[in-house]
Amino acid sequence: MANSIENAATFTLGGDLQVRRLGFGAMRVTGKGVWHEPQDHDECIRVLRRVVELGINLIDTADAYGPEVSERLIAEALYPYPQDLVIATKGGFLRGGPNNWIPEGHPQHLREALEGSLKRLKLERIDLYQLHTVDSRVPIEESVGTLVDMQKQGKIRHIALCNVDAKQLERAQKIATIVSVQNRYNLSDRSSEGVIDICEREGLGFLPWFPLATGQLTQPGGKLDQVAQSHGATQSQVALAWLLQRSPIMLPIPGTSTVKHLEENFGAAQLQLTADEFRTLGA
């Protein structure tokens, strides 16, 4: 296996941020339930440093991961950052405890969330700032409008959305230039196909979260298992390779808290499925 993905396919976010299409999701460098400190702090620091060594230059995080833990560890491990590293973070959730997520899209909260992220990440500007979710109590125009205001202040380079449907994306685009969308999408959950179609048509990046959820496909002897065995690969590598081949705008961000698992996931960048394998898994 190659020890870098520096020659891997790239995608340009917003016309000026070129990232390699296999990124890293930093949600799992936290405790159980995405809550508090990780069980093995030193290993998580090693993971983040190994991410950069492997040539991965897109790291996705959020103020809600920990909360605050993931962003703080990224700065501890990697600051001062490599010149080409894009750190994408988010605001729009409060945390009530392990696995407890409370939407919060009011302008005052989003302003405070951004300022907190800038401080923890030791940045003057966030390259890619994402509205983490749509708060049903707040019109999306109000939440996104706040991000536009902070973009004008020079604190955000590009604005993105998470967990949106096609209509919400359209509403947001009327008041902001949106460069990417992050929705749940994987081999067993295709509910965002319509949003992906829009992103393809308009040149937006698509970050599938929970990219390795494969449901019943992981059964021994199943389609995923057969394809994995034929390539001498793991099922996770095949699931990621399928996403990478699904669309040139697809930017998978698998996450982990161990170097071994990171390096395994990274092997997907070198894996090429046949057209027949791609169709079989997609069916």
HELIX and SHEET records of a PDB file:
HELIX    1   1 ALA A   26  ARG A   28  5                                   3    
HELIX    2   2 HIS A   41  GLU A   53  1                                  13    
HELIX    3   3 VAL A   69  LEU A   78  1                                  10    
HELIX    4   4 PRO A  107  LEU A  121  1                                  15    
HELIX    5   5 ILE A  140  LYS A  152  1                                  13    
HELIX    6   6 ALA A  166  GLN A  173  1                                   8    
HELIX    7   7 GLU A  193  GLU A  202  1                                  10    
HELIX    8   8 GLY A  215  THR A  218  5                                   4    
HELIX    9   9 LYS A  223  HIS A  231  1                                   9    
HELIX   10  10 GLN A  235  ARG A  246  1                                  12    
HELIX   11  11 VAL A  259  PHE A  266  1                                   8    
HELIX   12  12 GLY A  267  GLN A  270  5                                   4    
HELIX   13  13 ALA A  275  GLY A  282  1                                   8    
SHEET    1   A 2 THR A  10  LEU A  13  0                                        
SHEET    2   A 2 LEU A  17  ARG A  20 -1                                        
SHEET    1   B 7 PHE A  24  GLY A  25  0                                        
SHEET    2   B 7 LEU A  58  ASP A  60  1                                        
SHEET    3   B 7 VAL A  86  GLY A  91  1                                        
SHEET    4   B 7 ILE A 126  LEU A 131  1                                        
SHEET    5   B 7 ILE A 156  CYS A 162  1                                        
SHEET    6   B 7 ILE A 178  ARG A 184  1                                        
SHEET    7   B 7 GLY A 205  TRP A 209  1                                        
SHEET    1   C 2 PHE A  93  GLY A  97  0                                        
SHEET    2   C 2 ASN A 100  PRO A 103 -1                                        
END                                                                             
